[in-house]
Amino acid sequence: MSNNEKNIAQLAEMFKALSNPNRLKIFMQLIGCCQPGTRCDLQSECCAFVGDLSKDLEIVPSTVSHHMKELRRAGLIKMRRQGQKIECWVDPEAIQDLVQFLAG
């Protein structure tokens, strides 16, 4: 598979993940707290935790967790366990790939 075909397949996975309204809401929520192009970590205040997203979006935690796994599988977000919580943030490279694609 060529690099172009891999890129197209990856973009298709991203769009597929974002086609679900709840996943799109979660992704938009993460973009709002983690500006694309910035690296979010525990020292910054732009990361979110799965439990926090559940409360904000009024979706049960198990459903949020499922959607987060799909967003991660598609390469849109990164996740890291931090004690009892799971930290998550938008992958800036994924945003860059989407912007390049949409810009043509």
C-alpha positions in Angstrom: 0.0 0.0 0.0 1.5 3.4 -1.0 1.8 6.3 1.4 -1.1 8.1 -0.4 -3.4 5.0 0.0 -2.4 4.8 3.7 -3.2 8.5 4.2 -6.6 8.0 2.5 -7.4 5.0 4.6 -6.4 6.9 7.8 -8.5 9.9 6.8 -11.5 7.6 6.1 -11.2 6.2 9.6 -11.1 9.7 11.1 -14.2 10.7 9.2 -16.0 7.5 10.1 -15.2 8.0 13.8 -16.5 11.6 13.6 -19.7 10.6 11.8 -21.2 9.5 15.1 -22.9 12.6 16.8 -21.7 11.7 20.3 -18.1 11.2 19.1 -18.2 14.5 17.3 -19.4 16.2 20.5 -16.6 14.6 22.5 -14.0 15.6 19.9 -15.4 19.2 19.8 -15.3 19.3 23.6 -11.6 18.2 23.5 -10.7 20.7 20.8 -12.3 23.4 23.1 -10.1 22.5 26.0 -7.0 21.5 24.0 -6.2 23.8 21.2 -4.9 22.0 18.1 -1.2 22.4 17.6 -0.5 22.4 21.3 0.8 19.4 23.2 -1.4 18.8 26.2 0.0 17.3 29.3 -0.6 17.3 33.0 1.3 20.6 33.5 -1.1 22.4 31.2 -4.7 22.9 31.8 -5.8 21.9 28.3 -6.3 18.2 28.9 -9.6 16.6 29.9 -10.5 13.5 31.8 -13.0 10.9 30.6 -15.2 11.3 33.7 -15.3 15.1 33.2 -16.5 14.6 29.6 -19.2 12.3 30.7 -20.6 14.9 33.1 -20.4 17.7 30.6 -22.0 15.8 27.7 -24.6 14.0 29.8 -23.5 10.6 28.5 -22.9 7.6 30.8 -19.2 7.0 31.5 -19.2 3.6 29.8 -20.5 5.1 26.6 -18.0 7.9 26.7 -15.3 5.3 27.2 -16.4 3.4 24.1 -16.5 6.5 22.0 -13.0 7.6 23.3 -11.6 4.2 22.2 -13.0 4.7 18.8 -11.6 8.2 18.5 -8.2 6.9 19.7 -8.4 4.0 17.2 -9.0 6.4 14.4 -5.9 8.4 15.4 -7.8 11.6 16.5 -6.9 11.6 20.2 -4.3 10.4 22.6 -5.1 8.9 26.0 -3.0 8.2 29.1 -3.9 6.7 32.4 -3.0 8.9 35.3 -3.8 7.1 38.5 -7.6 6.5 38.7 -8.2 8.9 35.8 -7.7 8.6 32.0 -6.2 11.8 30.5 -7.1 12.5 26.9 -6.3 15.2 24.3 -6.6 15.9 20.6 -3.6 14.7 18.6 -2.3 17.8 16.8 -0.9 15.7 14.0 -4.4 14.4 13.3 -5.8 18.0 13.1 -2.9 18.9 10.8 -3.8 15.9 8.5 -7.5 16.9 8.4 -6.7 20.6 7.7 -4.3 19.6 4.8 -6.9 17.3 3.3 -9.7 19.9 3.5 -7.5 22.7 2.2 -6.8 20.6 -0.8 
